[in-house]
């Protein structure tokens, strides 16, 4: 039986518990043996839950076949751990990835120097300037810029690298049938001409809030180092740097005004041991051996179409309820009970949505269940 088909099947059955895909194969000896196992076999695996075991007992492959068909129609490549060009580092992290969907040109993972550039979606002019300058300086030397292609810092980093003709890698929190956010479709089109877009989610997977913290572990794993250019105290950027530090990656941060809220996160990273940087050379000096083998880009630089992001409009990639909450908090700070009354959501529903918005850096929780918009 086709291993690629079985790996897509297994990834779907263990979604949200990706560690089990590799563990199951280790226990049973092969992907085919995992597929052919029975309920009692699955339940002998440590930490196996009954719900996952029941899912694994569904041997239907129609869903996996549909994914393969969709990828063929969309020109999306499917990479699995069986492929030589698969980034093996993704199988070594605590939540491994065994299937990747890609658009564009896969790099030679062993030869590149990948630097992840991350930061707030709601950057200041200072954040944009330092992101663009340092990303350009790195790209000019042949560094591969890796980011999540979100609005703000992520996009500025990728665009700066593209302008000097350097390949980039965008890691998406949704299927590759569309860009995220949608206004970055032009940016994605340029990225895949020389670099690649990557996702662990099959085509037509929506940009669910939980996908983005999960995406951050891939950004961290694929990089040799992570640069945070601007981030508030509570930010998804700090999730990425924490994951990267746990993986043994080198962490860099741009210092900012100590009175600026958008620089609290990066300044704290420096206090916690991150390398303070003010230019690309500070990062290059940390990788002398890899830098010697880099080839500066020689291809013609591209002009990336700039997209206008209106802060007063809905935020793409967030659902209607999330945007409703952000709209309310833009007007004024609110207690959770007032939010419930004005949003027509229950406290239980808000307790699921608010923590994710806080992790992603959109809002800040204050004392007494009071919330404010993170301007």
N, C-alpha and C positions, 0 to 999 in steps of 0.2 A: 504494500500500500504506500501511496505517496506520503513521504515524511512531512513535506510542506503542508499538505492538507491536514495531517494529524496535529501538527504544531499549532496551526490556526485554530483548530477545534479545541485543543487543550488550553490555549491562551484565553479563549472565550469562556471556557468552563471555570477557569481559575481567576477570572478578572477580579481585581481588588484583593487578590491573595496570590500575587505572582510568584512568591517564593516557592509555592507548591509545584510549579511546573518542573523546575529542575530537580527538586527533591523527589518527586514521583518517578522521574526517569532514572535517577540514581538507585531508587529502591527496586524498581522493576527491571532495570537493565536496558530498556529500549523504549522508544516512543510507541512502538506497536504493542509492546507488552502492557504499557499504561492504558492504551485504548481497549485492549482485550480483557482487562481485569474486571472483576465483579465487586459488588458492594462490600462483601466481607474482606476482600483483599485491600480495598481502599481504607477501610476502617482500622486496619492494622498499622497504618502510618501515623507516627507521632504528630499530634496537634491537628490531625484531620478532623473536620467538622462534618456532621451528618449532611448538612445542606450542600456542601461541596461534593461529598461522595455521591449524593443523589444526582447532582448535576452531571457528574462524570459517568453515571450509569446511562445517561442519554447518549447513545452512540450515533445519533443522526449527524450527517455531515453536510446537509443542505446549506446550513448557514455559512460554513467554511467555503463551500463551493461558490456561493453567492459573492463572498468577499473576493475570492480569486477572480471571478468574472468581472466584478466592479473595477478591480485594479487594472485588469487588462484593458477595459474600456477607457479608463482615465489615464492610462500610461504610468500608473504607480507600480514601482518595483516592490516585491516582497522579499525581505531578507530574513533568514532564520539562522540559528546557531550552526547549521550544517554548511552554510556558505563561507567560502574562504575570506570574503571581504567583510564579514560580519564583525563589528567591534566587540571583541571577546571580553573587554572590560565590563560590558553590560551584564555578563553572566556571573561576575565576581562580586557584585554589590549585594547589599542585604535584601533588596527587593529586585531580583534579576529580571531582565527582559529577554525573551527568547524569540520574539517575532518583531520585526521593524518594517514599517512602510516608508518608502523613500521616493523622492522626486529629485532628479538631477544627477550629479556626479559624486559617487562615493569616494572619499579620499583614501589614501594609504594611511591608515590610522597610526602606524608605527613611525612614520616619517614626519608627520605634521607637528607643529607646536600650536596647540589649540588653547586659546585664552577665552574663557567665558566672560562676557561683559554684561553686568546686570545692574539694575537700579529701579527706582520708582517710575511708575507710569505718569505721575504728576510732577514732572521735573521742573526745576527753575531754569532760568537762562544760564546760570552758572553750571548746573548739572548737564545741560545740553552742550555747552562749550567744552567742558573737560572731557565729556564722553566722546565727542567728535574728534577732538585733538589727539587724545591718547589712542583711540581706536585707529585713526589714520596713521599715526606713527608706527604702530604695531603692524598694520596691514602692509605698509610700505616696505617693511623688512621681510615679508613673507609669512607672517603669523596668520593663522586661520581664526577669525573671530567667530565665536559661538554664542548664540543667545536665543531667547524664547520668542522673539518677534512681537512682543507685546508693544503697546503704545509707549511712548516715552523713551527712556534710556535704551531699552532693547533695540528699538527701531533706529535710533540715532547711531548706535554702534555699527549695526549692519550696513546702513546706508553709507557711512563714512568709509568702510572697507570696500564696498562696491565702487565708490567713486575713484579709488586708485586701482581698480581692476583686480582686487584680491578675492579669492573664493571665500565663502562664508558658509556657516551651518546654522540653520534655524530649526529649533526643536519645538514642535507644535503640541498644544494641549487638546487637539481635536483631529478629526480625519483630514487627510490632505486633499479632499475634493474641493475645499475652499480655504482661503487664508483666514487667520485669526490675528487681530480683528479684521473684518471684511475690507476695511479701507486700506489694508496693507496688501491687497491682491497684486498691485503693481510691483511692490517690493518683493513679494514671493516669486513673481515671474522672473525678476532679475536675479534673485538668489540662485535659482535652479539652472541658470545658464552656465554658471561657472562653479557653483557649489551645490549644496543640497538642502532640502527640507526633509525632516525626519519626524515620524510619530510612531508611538506604540499602538495607536488607535486606528482601526480600519476605516475605510472611506465612509462618509456620512455619519461618523460618530460626532455628536454635538459637543461644544466646548463647555462641559459641565464644570462647576467650580472645583470639584475634587481632582480634576485632571491636572490642574496647574501646579499644585505642590508635588504631585507625582512626576510631572514633566521635569521639575527642577532637579530631580535625582539623575536624570539622563544628561541634562546640561552639565552638571557637576562631574559625572563619570567620564564624559567624552573629553573633558578639558584637562590640561596640565596644570592650569591655575585659574583662579576666579578673581576678577576685578569688579569691585562694587564702587560705582562712581558717585552715586547720590541715593540716600535712602533714609526715611524717617525711622523713628524708634521701633515702630511695629511695621514690618514690611515683609512681603514674600521674598525679597532679596536676602533677608537674613536666614530664611529657610535654606536657600541655595548655598550660602556660604557655610552654614552649619553642616549641611550634608557633605559639602566639599572638604571641609576640615576633617570630618569623620573618615573620609576616603583617603586622607593623606595628601590632599592637594594643597598647593601654595595659595594663600589668600592675600589679596592686595586690596587696598582701599584708598580713595582720594580724600584727604582731609578737607573739611569745610568750615565755614564760620561757626563758631561754638554757640552762637545765638540763633542759628538758622535751624528750624525744625526739620527740614529735609536733609540735614547733614548729621543729625543725631546718631542715626544708625551706623553710618560709615565712621564717624569719630569713635563710636563705641567699639567697632571692630578693631580699630587701631589700638585702643586701650587694652583690648583682649589679645593682642599679639599679631594682628594682621600687619603686613608690610605697607607702610605709608608710601604712596607714589605720587609724583607730580608730573611725570612724563613717561613716554613709552620705554625709554632706555632703562628706567628703574625696574621694569618687568623683564626686559630682555636680558639684563645682567643676572637674573636669577636662573636662566637656562642657557649657560654658555655653550654646552655641547650641542644641544638641539639647534640653537641659533646658527652655528657654523654650517649646518646642513640645509638651511632654509634658502629658497630661491625667491627673490623679490618678484612681484608680479610684472609681467611684460605686456600683457594683453591690454587692449584699449579700454580705458575707464568708461564707465557707463554713467549716464545722468538719470538718477532715480527721481521719479515724479513725487514731489512732496504732497502729502495729504494733509488736509486741515482737520484738526481734532477740536471740536467745540466742546468745552468743558461743561456747558449747560445742557448738552444733549444726552441721550441715553448712552451708556457705555456698552459698546459691542462686546459680545462674549458673556455678558451677564443676562440673567433672565429678567422677566418683567417684574417679579417681586423684589429682586435685588436692586434693580434700578429705581423702583418705587421708594425703597428705604433710603437710598442715596439721595434722591431728590428731596425727600423730607428733611434729611439731616443737613443738606446744603442750606436750607432755610434757617434752621436753628438746631441747637443741641436738644436732644429729647431723652426722656426716661423710656425704658422699654415698654411700660404700660401706655404711654402716650403714643409711641410708635405703633403699638398694637391697635389702638383706637383709630388712628389716622390711616393706617395701611390696610385695615380690615384683615389682618393676619392674627393668628392666635399667638400667645406667648410661647407655646411649644414650637410653632413654626418659626418664630423669630429666633429661638434658641438654636435652631439648626442653621439659619441663614447668617445671623450676625457674626458668629465665630469665623466663618469662611471669609466674610468681607473684611474682618479684622486682620486675618492672616495675610490676605492679599493687599493690605495697606490702604484700603478705601476708607475705613472708619477707625475710630479709637474708642475703646471702652474706658469709661471713667468710673470713679467710685460710685457705689449705689446704683448700679445698672443704668448709668447715664451714658449716652453715646453721642459722639460728635463726628462730623465729616473731617477727614484728614486732608486739609487743604494743602 
